Every structure is written in structure tokens, then in C-alpha cells.
């Protein structure tokens, strides 16, 4: 299947409207603002791909949106490093700015799950979406 089709379905998981892969991101990043949401494996692919959410036109984000994006990126980096405390703190900051951000809620749930049952030592931080 086509990656674009898989990303369309992934919008449900992330609560997003428009997700793009690395190629589209690279071509459009000069004109649009994106945030890296995750690295995922999709049906029909063995290699994980970065997925980006389209946020808006370049240069048109509010100061609050910029702060929320920065907090989310720091949270995602901490999440990848298994630093659940830092990730949770950064997500709380992003949530204060945008309480209805579905990606923030998703990562908060993931962190709660990993705190309760830590990932295996070989966990690579990649979200596997190949299972139904």
C-alpha cells in the first residue's frame, strides 16, 4: 500500500488532520511549519518513517504556538531517551498552552503506560502500526 494512505489512517491515532512523511516534509518545510510527531512502522513497510504534522504557514504561528511546539519537541526527545519525568513536564507545559492537543494526550498516555510497565532494554521508541 501507499505510504500516504497509511498516514491518512494514522491521523486517527494522533488526532491530527494532515500527516506527511519525510519526503513531503523536506519539500514543503520552507513554506510550512511542521512538528515531528513520531517515528512509526506502517503496514507494508519494514523501515520506520518519521511522520510530521502540518501546523500552518511559515511565519504565521503565534508565540503560544511556537512555545507549545518547542515544549512538544523537548518532550518527544525526552520520551525517546526514556526520561519520562522530563517528557511529562514538557507535555504539561504544552498542554497548558493547548489543552485539546491530541498528540500531547497520546504521549501522556504512553508515558503513563511506560511508567507502569517499562519497555524492554531493546526498545527503539518506534511506534509499530502494523498490527490492527
C-alpha positions in Angstrom: 0.0 0.0 0.0 0.9 3.6 -0.5 2.5 5.4 2.5 0.2 8.4 2.0 -2.8 6.1 2.6 -1.2 4.7 5.8 -0.5 8.2 7.0 -4.1 9.2 6.4 -5.2 6.4 8.7 -2.6 7.3 11.3 -4.3 10.7 11.7 -6.9 8.8 13.9 -4.1 7.7 16.2 -2.5 11.1 16.6 -5.7 13.2 16.4 -4.2 15.2 13.5 -5.6 16.3 10.2 -2.6 16.2 7.8 0.4 13.9 8.3 3.3 13.8 5.9 6.4 11.6 5.5 10.0 12.7 5.3 10.0 13.4 1.6 7.0 15.8 1.7 8.3 17.4 4.8 11.7 18.1 3.1 10.0 19.6 0.0 7.5 21.8 2.0 9.4 22.8 5.1 10.4 26.2 3.6 6.8 27.2 3.2 5.0 25.4 6.1 5.5 24.7 9.8 5.5 21.1 10.8 6.1 19.1 14.0 7.7 15.7 14.2 5.0 13.6 15.8 6.7 10.2 15.9 8.7 7.5 14.1 6.3 4.7 13.0 6.3 1.4 11.1 3.2 1.0 8.9 1.7 -2.0 7.1 3.6 -2.9 4.0 6.8 -1.3 5.2 9.7 -2.7 7.2 11.6 0.5 7.7 10.2 3.1 10.2 9.4 6.5 8.9 9.2 9.9 10.6 5.8 11.4 10.5 5.2 15.2 10.6 2.0 17.1 11.3 1.3 20.1 9.2 0.8 23.0 11.6 0.5 26.1 9.4 2.1 28.5 7.0 5.7 29.5 7.7 6.0 32.7 9.8 2.3 32.7 10.8 2.4 30.9 14.1 1.5 32.7 17.3 4.0 33.0 20.1 2.0 30.5 22.1 2.0 28.0 19.2 5.8 28.3 19.0 6.2 27.7 22.7 3.9 24.7 22.5 5.8 23.2 19.6 9.1 23.7 21.4 7.7 22.0 24.5 6.4 19.1 22.5 9.7 18.6 20.7 11.6 18.6 24.0 9.0 16.1 25.4 9.4 13.9 22.4 13.2 13.9 22.7 13.0 13.1 26.4 10.4 10.3 25.6 12.9 8.8 23.1 15.6 8.9 25.8 13.2 7.2 28.3 13.3 10.3 30.5 9.6 10.0 31.5 9.8 12.8 34.1 11.2 15.4 31.7 8.8 14.3 29.0 5.8 14.6 31.3 6.9 18.0 32.5 7.3 19.3 28.9 4.0 17.9 27.9 2.3 19.5 30.8 3.7 22.9 29.6 2.4 22.2 26.1 -1.0 21.2 27.5 -1.4 24.5 29.4 -1.0 26.3 26.1 -3.2 24.0 24.0 -5.3 21.8 26.3 -7.0 20.0 23.4 -3.8 18.8 21.7 -4.5 15.2 21.0 -0.8 14.4 20.3 0.1 15.7 23.8 -2.7 13.5 25.3 -1.4 10.5 23.4 2.1 10.9 24.6 0.9 11.5 28.2 -0.9 8.1 28.0 2.1 6.4 26.5 4.3 7.8 29.3 1.8 6.6 32.0 1.9 3.1 30.4 5.7 3.0 30.3 6.0 4.2 33.9 3.7 1.3 34.9 5.4 -1.2 32.7 8.8 -0.1 31.4 9.8 -1.0 27.8 12.3 -3.8 27.2 16.0 -2.9 27.0 16.0 -3.1 23.2 13.0 -0.7 22.8 13.8 1.7 20.0 11.0 4.2 20.6 9.3 3.4 17.3 5.6 3.0 17.3 4.5 -0.1 15.4 1.3 0.5 13.5 1.5 -2.8 11.5 -1.0 -4.5 13.9 -4.7 -3.9 13.7 
